[in-house]
Amino acid sequence: MKILAFSDLHRDLDQAARLTEMSRQADVVIGAGDFASIHQGLEETIDALAGIETPTVLVPGNNETLDALKEATAGWSAATVLHGEGIELDGKTFYGLGGGIPVTPWDWSFDLEEADAGNMLAGLPAGAVLVVHSPPKGHCDESGNGMSLGSTAILKAIEEKQPQLAVCGHIHEAWGKESKIGPTEVVNLGPSGRYFDLD
C-alpha cells in the first residue's frame, strides 16, 4: 500500500494543488490537520484538495474544529474525517485523533486535555496506522526554543498498541523529523507531502 501523507497546509492552495497531483500515485491519502489558519480559509483549502479521488483520511488540527472539518468535507466523497475512531481501507486500519494535545496557550485553538485524548485513543487497534495532529511526547515535537511539546497520551498509546506507522504535524519546527517508538515509525509530516510504502 502506498500512502501520501501531509499536515499543516494552513491555506496554501498552491501546495493543495500539488498534493492533488501527487495523490494519483497513492492508494490512500492522509491529511493530519491544520488545513485552516485560526479557523480562516478552511472551505477554500478543502475545496482545493477535493479533487483527490483516492480514499483520504483527515483529522482536524488545532486551527479548525471537528464539526467545521466535517461540514467542509461533506461534498468530498473520497474523504473520511476521523477523531477518536478508525476506518479500514484495503484491509488496513487507520485510526485518527485531531486537535492540539496537550492544550495549547491559545484561546482560539481546538484542543484536548491529555486524559480525554487517552480515552479517545483507547480504541486504537494494535498494528494500525495512527493519524494524529499532535506528536507524541519526546518525539518529533521540539519547538524552536527546544521545548518538547508533544502528548503523553499519544506516546502511551503508541507504546502500548505499536501502530505500524504514526504520522503527525502541529509543531512546525519539527516538520520532516522522524523517530522510533519501539517498532513504530513516527514522522512529523509538514505540508510538502511524503510517500510511505506499507506491507
N, C-alpha and C positions, 0 to 999 in steps of 0.2 A: 504494500500500500504506500503510495506517495502522497505526502501531506504538504500543503503550503500553509505556513503559519506566519502571522504578523500581529503586532499590537500598536497601540498609541498613534493612530493615524492623525488624530487631532485636526480634522477638517482639511487634510491635504488631498485635494481632489485629483491632482496630477498623479500622486502616488496610488490613489484608489484605482485610477485607470490602468496603471502599470500592473497592479495586483490582479485586476480583472483579466488582463492578458496572460499573466503568469499562471492563473488558475486553470487554464486549459491543459496544462501539463500535470495536474494533480487529480488524485482520486477523492480527496477531502480537503477542504479549506478551513482554517481556524483563524478567527479574529478574537484576540484576547483583551478586548476592552479599550476604552477611550477613543471612540470614534468622533466624539464631540469635543469642544473646549468649553469648560464651565457651562455645560448644558446648551451651548450655542452650536448650531450647524449640524446637528445630528441627522436630520432628514436629508439634507443635501449629500452628506457623506455616504449614508446608506444607499441613497439613490445612485450614487456613483459606483457603488460596489454591487448593486443589484443585477448587473449584467453577468455576474458569476452564476453559472448554471450547475457547477459542481456542488455536491452536498456540502453545506457550510455550517459550522458550529461557531456560535458567538456567545461571549459573556459580556455583561455590562462592565465598563470601567468605573472609576470614581467620578468621571466627568459627565456621565449620563445615568439615569435611573433604569432599573429593570423594566418598569412599565413603559417608559419612553422608548427604550430599545425595542420592546415587543411591538409597540404601536408603529414605530418607524419601519420595521421589517415585515409588517402584516402582508404586504403585497409581493414579497420576495419569497417565492415558493421553495427555493433551494435552501433557505436559511432556517436554522433552529436556534433559539435563544435558550441557554442553559444557566440555571442559577440554583445550585443545590440539587441537581438531578443529572441523569445521564441519558444517552441515546446510543443505540447500536447502529453502526454503519459498516457494511461489508464484513460483518462478523466481529468487528472490534468495538469495544465500548469506549465512548468519550464521556467524561464527567466534567461538568463545569461549575465554577463558582466565581462570581464577579465582585466588584466593589473594592474599596480601599480597606485593607486589613493589615495591621490594626487601624483604628480610627485615626484619620488624618487631622491636622490642625485647622482645616478649612471648613467653615460652616456650610458651604455650598456643596460639599463633597458627599457622594453616595458611598457610605462606609458601613462596615460591620464590626462589631465587637469580636474579640477572639473567641469567646465562649459560643457566640451564635455561629461563627464560622466553623468551629469544631463540630457543632451539632449538624450543620448542613453538609459537612464532609463525611459524616458517619456512614452514608450510603455509598461511598466510593468503593467500587469493587476492586479486588486485587488485580494487578496487571493491566489496568485500563490506561487510557491516555487522559491525563489530568490537564484541564484548561482553566487557569486561574489568572485574574488580573494582577494580583499582588504576588510577589515572590515569597518563597519560604525563608524563614529567619536564618541569616548567615550564609545565604546562597544567592548570588546574582541580585543582591539587594543593597549594595553600598552606594550611599549618596555622595555628592561632591565633597562634602566635609568629612567623609569617612565613616558616617554613621550607618549601622546595619538597621534597615527599616522594614525588614520582612516580617512575616507572620509565623508565630509559634504554632498556631493551629494547623496551618498548611504544612509546616515542617513535620509535625507529629503524624499527620495523615499520610504523608509520603513515606515516612519511616515505617509505619505500620502496614500500609497496603502495597507498597512498592510498585507504583504505576510504571508502565513501560517507558513513558515519557511524560515530563511535566513542563508545560510552557507557560510563561508569564510575561508581564511588561511592567508598567507603573513607574518604576524607578528609571528615569531617562538616562542617568549617568551609567547605568549598568546594561544598557542595550548591547546585545551581542555577547554578553558574558555567558559562560557555561559552567556547570558544576555537576557533581555526582552526589547523590544521597543513596548509599548502598548501590544497588544496581540501576537506580533511576537516573536518567539523564535529565538535567534541569537547564532550561535555556530562557534567558530574558530576550525577547524577540526584537522589539523595536519595529518600525514601520516598513523596513526595506523588503521584508518577505524572505522566508527561508524554507527550503525544502527538506523534508525528512523522509527517509525510506524505512518503513517498519515491516517486519515479518508478519 
